[in-house]
Amino acid sequence: MNQLANAFSDVEARNVTHVAALDIGSNSFHLVVARINAGSLQILYKVKQRVRMADGLDKDGYLDQPAIERGIAALEQFADSLRGFKPDSVRIVATHTLRKAHNARDFIRAARQVLPYPVEIISGVEEARMIYQGVAHTTEDNGQRLVVDIGGGSTEFIIGKGFKPALMRSLQMGCVSFTQRYFKNGELKSKAFSRAITAAKQELEMIDRRYRQLGWDVSIGTSGTIKTIIALAQEINPELKNGTLTRYELRKLVDACIKAEHVDKLSFKELGDDRKPIFAAGLAILLATFESLDIQLMEFSMAALREGVIYEMEDRLEHQDIRERTAESLAVRYDVDTEQARRVLATTMALYHQVAEDWDIKFDELQSLLGWSALLHEVGLQINSRGVQRHSGYILQNADLPGFNQEQQDLLATLVRFHRKKIKTADFPEFSQYRNEQVQRLTSILQLGVVLNIKRLDDFLPQIKAKAKQDKLLLEFADDWLQNAPLVVADLELQAEYLQGCGIRLVVR
């Protein structure tokens, strides 16, 4: 034993960062923990909890209390695994069920009591993008890919090449929601399969032509549903290449289900009790996908949303933030005056850095979103200069913004929506990650950054000192500059009236 006491003592320790991603899905919660070592990402372990949150979503779009309690209990199971992780090293993303639940914030507030990390509700398209990243980082690059992920409440379809997705859609069909509609009592009737397959094909009508036109070299399935179906296909056809699936096996599996008549009578070795209740719905969706998209062969990938989140965290830690690329793309698409955007950004950031600590908005996330709002505040000019703030806010609220979760997109759209004119705090959305007071203060800083650059001139403004204390914001202009700028004085007097709308008193001297 003594011989080992000094083992590795001469080995230089590397700087290792531990990261974790938690996927709050409609059927299961998945936790992935990894480490970033010398620029390489290594998965350490994975944990799954079956929750079936979608079972608790009623017809009016409200999540019932038992579903919330199941979800919170699952998060409590993950708490030990995440203890000690820094705030910026954990991402928790929620998908279809919390996207649809009107009372999602009730769950998020309860979750915050268990885990000290924000829960991000991501859009269907953002979910699809992250799923693709998980597959792209963990499978061989063999040409253009079609990736299909069947979840509990939605199914994502992505075509991409390398690390770049080209086409992404999320359709409202999943193994939990389809079970409730077509296989609720566990009966496996031919008519139920026919109805479920037809319903899935109706959803696929929105995308099938475009996807087939773009085409792919390889089809890849992810998620537990497809993993189970591929395992059962091997039982149906032992000659089948391991980890693959064709339409023949899908049809045989449907026949076997109809013959069994009920899920309890299914006798496949690879079909666990936890997967049985939702198996038929997933099978119907996958068969409809094969037939609508004319898929000949599908391979399986273990990687999915949580791996995509992990790899994107590594990208954000080490490389360029995907959100920066998104902002640049919007600027090009809507022909933003980039010179003016940079002027507004410079002034906005100069004011922000001086007041951020006193106003409790000194957070990297808030700084980034304020900066992007400054760069993108005029995207709506392409629609009309009149009411540009409304047009800009609408675009940012409704566009697909890769890299932004729903709350980040809501905040970005809100800041831009009120970058000029009266600030109507009653029209602010309800945030769970940001305090209303913080949103008001960020809005006031952006408004000042915009109004002070209204002349759209370089080197126009002097040095400006800013101080903040509670609801008061003081601006001091150097060298009696305001005495020779009566229009700026008038603009700032009007701006003081606007800021009163969010309870901020502007003092200028």
Salt bridges, closest charged atoms under 4 A:
ASP23 OD2 - ARG306 NH1 3.46
ASP60 OD2 - LYS59 NZ 3.82
ASP80 OD1 - ARG83 NH1 2.39
ASP106 OD1 - ARG109 NH2 2.74
GLU120 OE1 - ARG91 NH2 2.64
GLU126 OE2 - ARG129 NH2 2.77
GLU127 OE1 - ARG99 NH1 3.06
GLU187 OE1 - LYS189 NZ 3.49
ASP208 OD2 - ARG212 NH1 3.82
ASP264 OD2 - HIS262 ND1 3.56
ASP273 OD1 - LYS276 NZ 4.00
ASP274 OD2 - ARG50 NH2 2.56
GLU291 OE1 - LYS201 NZ 2.62
GLU291 OE2 - ARG251 NH2 2.76
ASP294 OD1 - ARG247 NH2 3.10
GLU307 OE2 - LYS46 NZ 2.92
GLU307 OE1 - ARG306 NE 3.77
GLU312 OE2 - ARG91 NH1 3.55
GLU312 OE1 - ARG129 NH1 2.73
GLU312 OE2 - ARG316 NH2 3.38
GLU314 OE2 - HIS319 NE2 3.92
ASP321 OD1 - ARG316 NE 3.59
ASP321 OD2 - ARG323 NH2 3.09
ASP337 OD2 - ARG456 NH2 3.19
GLU339 OE2 - ARG342 NH1 3.00
GLU357 OE1 - LYS362 NZ 3.75
ASP360 OD2 - ARG435 NH2 2.75
GLU365 OE2 - ARG323 NH1 2.77
GLU378 OE2 - HIS377 NE2 3.81
GLU378 OE2 - ARG456 NH1 3.01
GLU407 OE2 - ARG105 NH2 3.48
GLU430 OE2 - ARG109 NH1 3.42
GLU437 OE1 - ARG435 NH2 3.68
GLU437 OE2 - ARG441 NH2 3.45
ASP458 OD1 - ARG343 NE 2.76
GLU476 OE2 - ARG509 NE 3.32
